[in-house]
Amino acid sequence: MKNIVVKNITRPPADVCAALAEQGVATVHEAMGRDRLMQPYLRPIFAGAMIAGPAVTVLAAPGDNWMLHVAIEQCQPGDVLVVGVMTANTDGMIGDLIATALNARGVCGVVIDAGCRDLRTLTQMNFPVWSRAVSARGTVKATLGQVNMPVVCGGVLVNPGDVVVADDDGVVIVPGNDAAHVLRLARERSAKEEIARARYAAGEISLDVSNMRPGLAAAGLTYVENSDEL
C-alpha cells in the first residue's frame, strides 16, 4: 500500500449537500434502493445532529491517529471526515483536540470506524461524531496510511467527495457524481410520504393507503369472522 495524501478532490455543490441533510438518512437510503447504509454500530455521540457534506477520507492504523492529524490540513468548510481503520479497533482515536482543529476549519462532523472520547466536551462544542465505540483508551502516532483515497468505513466503500449523510438513524453514503439525482429521488419520496401521512392522520390505515389488500389476497391471506369458522 502506498502512503498517499491526495490534496485536490471534487466536491458536490454545498446546496445539494444541505438539501440531502434535510431529507435525512432513512429517506436518502430508501431513495437509492436501500443501498450504501453503514453498519448500525456507527452511532452518534449525542442526539439531534443532522449533517451532510463531502467526504474527506482517511485510512488509519488501529490505535493510531497520526493520519487524522494529516487529514485536518486537507479539510474545507462543510466537509465530513470519514475514517476507516486497517483492522477492527475501538480505541479512542478522536477526542476534543482533533475536533477543535476540525471545527476551526469548518468541518461539520466525523464518521469513524473506531472509538471516540471526550464526549462531554464534544457535546458542549456541538461537534457531532458517529463512532463504532466510546473509549478513553489512547492512541499512538507511528504508522502511515492514506488521505483522500477510497476507504471502507462501516462496511461501505467511501470515495473522497462522496456525500456523507448522517443523523440519529445512522450514516448513508451518496456517490458524489450522483448526488443531485439522489436528491431528486429523495424529494419525490418525501412528497409521497407527506400525502400518505395526511391520510393516516385523517384515520385511513396503511392497508388501504398503500393498496396492500390485493397483494395480501394473492399471497393467500384469508379473513374469517371468528375462530369458529376455522
C-alpha positions in Angstrom: 0.0 0.0 0.0 1.3 3.4 -0.9 1.1 6.1 1.7 -0.6 8.9 -0.2 -2.3 12.2 0.5 -4.5 13.5 -2.4 -4.7 17.3 -2.0 -7.4 18.1 -4.5 -10.8 16.3 -4.7 -14.1 17.1 -6.4 -16.8 18.2 -4.1 -20.6 18.3 -4.8 -22.4 21.7 -4.5 -23.0 22.8 -1.0 -26.7 23.4 -1.6 -27.1 19.8 -2.7 -25.4 18.5 0.4 -27.6 20.8 2.7 -30.7 19.5 1.0 -29.7 15.9 1.4 -29.2 16.6 5.1 -32.8 17.9 5.3 -34.1 14.7 3.7 -32.4 12.5 6.3 -30.6 9.2 6.2 -33.7 6.9 6.0 -35.2 8.7 3.1 -31.9 9.0 1.2 -31.2 5.3 1.8 -34.6 4.3 0.5 -34.3 6.6 -2.5 -31.1 4.9 -3.5 -32.7 1.5 -3.5 -31.7 0.7 0.1 -28.1 0.9 -0.7 -24.8 2.2 0.9 -26.0 2.4 4.5 -23.2 2.0 7.0 -23.4 -0.7 9.7 -25.7 0.3 12.6 -22.9 0.1 15.2 -21.9 3.6 14.0 -23.8 5.7 16.4 -23.9 9.5 17.1 -22.4 10.6 20.3 -25.3 12.8 21.0 -28.9 13.0 19.7 -30.2 15.5 17.2 -27.2 16.0 14.9 -28.1 16.1 11.2 -25.3 16.7 8.7 -24.3 16.1 5.1 -21.1 17.0 3.3 -18.3 15.9 1.1 -16.2 13.1 2.5 -12.5 13.6 3.2 -11.4 10.1 3.7 -8.7 8.6 6.0 -7.2 5.2 6.3 -5.6 4.8 9.7 -3.8 2.0 11.5 -5.6 0.6 14.6 -5.0 2.6 17.7 -3.1 5.2 15.7 -4.5 8.6 14.9 -1.5 10.0 13.0 -3.3 10.2 9.7 -6.2 12.1 11.3 -3.8 14.9 12.0 -2.6 14.7 8.4 -6.1 14.9 7.1 -7.0 18.1 9.0 -5.0 20.2 6.6 -7.0 18.8 3.6 -10.4 19.7 5.1 -12.5 22.6 3.9 -15.7 24.1 5.3 -18.7 21.8 5.1 -16.6 18.6 4.8 -17.1 15.4 6.8 -14.1 13.4 7.9 -14.6 9.7 7.3 -12.1 7.4 9.0 -11.6 3.7 8.1 -9.2 1.5 10.0 -7.0 -1.2 8.7 -8.3 -3.7 11.2 -11.2 -3.6 13.6 -10.4 -1.3 16.5 -12.3 0.5 19.3 -9.6 2.8 20.7 -10.4 6.4 21.3 -8.8 7.7 18.1 -10.6 11.1 18.1 -11.3 13.5 21.0 -11.8 17.2 21.7 -8.4 18.4 20.5 -8.7 17.0 17.0 -12.4 18.0 16.9 -11.4 21.6 17.9 -8.9 21.7 15.0 -11.5 20.3 12.6 -14.2 22.7 13.9 -11.9 25.6 13.3 -11.7 24.6 9.6 -15.5 24.4 9.3 -15.7 20.6 9.2 -19.3 19.6 10.1 -18.6 16.2 11.7 -16.7 12.9 11.8 -17.6 9.4 11.0 -15.0 7.0 12.4 -14.9 3.2 12.4 -13.2 3.2 15.8 -13.6 4.8 19.2 -14.3 8.3 20.3 -13.6 10.0 23.6 -14.2 13.4 25.4 -17.9 13.1 24.8 -18.9 15.8 27.2 -16.7 18.4 25.6 -17.6 17.4 22.1 -21.3 17.7 23.1 -20.7 21.1 24.6 -19.0 22.1 21.3 -21.9 20.7 19.3 -19.4 18.8 17.2 -21.0 15.5 16.1 -19.2 12.3 15.8 -20.5 8.9 14.6 -18.3 6.2 16.1 -18.0 2.5 16.5 -17.4 2.8 20.2 -16.8 5.1 23.1 -13.4 4.5 24.7 -11.0 6.5 26.7 -8.1 4.3 25.5 -5.4 6.5 24.0 -3.6 6.1 20.7 -0.1 6.5 19.2 1.3 8.2 16.1 3.5 5.6 14.5 2.0 4.2 11.2 1.3 5.9 7.9 -1.9 5.4 6.0 -3.8 7.4 3.4 -5.9 10.6 3.0 -8.4 11.1 0.2 -8.2 7.6 -1.2 -11.1 5.2 -1.3 -11.7 3.7 2.1 -14.1 1.2 3.7 -15.9 2.6 6.7 -18.8 0.9 8.4 -18.9 -1.8 5.7 -19.4 0.8 2.9 -16.8 1.9 0.3 -16.4 5.7 0.5 -14.7 7.7 -2.2 -13.4 11.2 -1.5 -16.0 13.7 -2.4 -18.9 11.3 -1.8 -21.7 12.9 0.2 -21.9 11.7 3.8 -25.5 12.0 5.2 -25.7 11.3 8.9 -28.3 11.7 11.6 -29.9 9.8 14.5 -30.7 6.9 12.2 -27.1 6.3 11.1 -24.9 7.1 8.1 -25.5 6.7 4.4 -23.1 7.5 1.5 -24.3 9.1 -1.7 -21.9 8.9 -4.7 -20.6 12.4 -5.4 -21.4 12.4 -9.1 -24.9 11.1 -8.4 -25.8 13.5 -5.6 -28.2 15.7 -7.5 -30.1 12.7 -8.9 -30.4 11.1 -5.5 -31.7 14.4 -4.1 -34.5 14.5 -6.7 -35.5 10.9 -5.9 -35.4 11.7 -2.1 -37.6 14.7 -2.6 -40.1 12.7 -4.7 -40.2 10.1 -1.9 -40.7 12.7 0.8 -43.6 14.2 -1.2 -45.3 10.8 -1.4 -44.8 10.3 2.3 -46.4 13.6 3.1 -49.5 12.6 1.2 -49.6 9.3 3.0 -49.0 11.0 6.3 -52.0 13.2 5.8 -54.2 10.3 5.0 -53.0 8.4 8.1 -53.7 11.4 10.2 -57.3 11.5 8.8 -57.8 8.0 10.0 -57.1 5.8 7.0 -54.9 2.8 7.5 -51.9 1.7 5.6 -53.6 -1.4 4.1 -55.8 1.0 2.1 -53.4 3.9 1.6 -50.8 1.6 0.1 -53.3 -0.7 -1.6 -52.0 -3.8 0.1 -55.2 -5.8 0.1 -54.9 -7.3 -3.4 -51.3 -8.4 -2.7 -52.3 -10.0 0.6 -55.1 -11.9 -1.0 -52.9 -13.1 -3.8 -50.4 -14.3 -1.3 -53.1 -16.4 0.4 -54.2 -14.3 3.4 -57.7 -15.2 4.5 -60.1 -13.4 6.9 -62.7 -15.2 9.0 -65.3 -13.6 11.3 -64.2 -15.7 14.3 -62.3 -18.8 15.3 -65.4 -21.0 14.9 -65.0 -20.8 11.2 -61.6 -22.4 11.2 
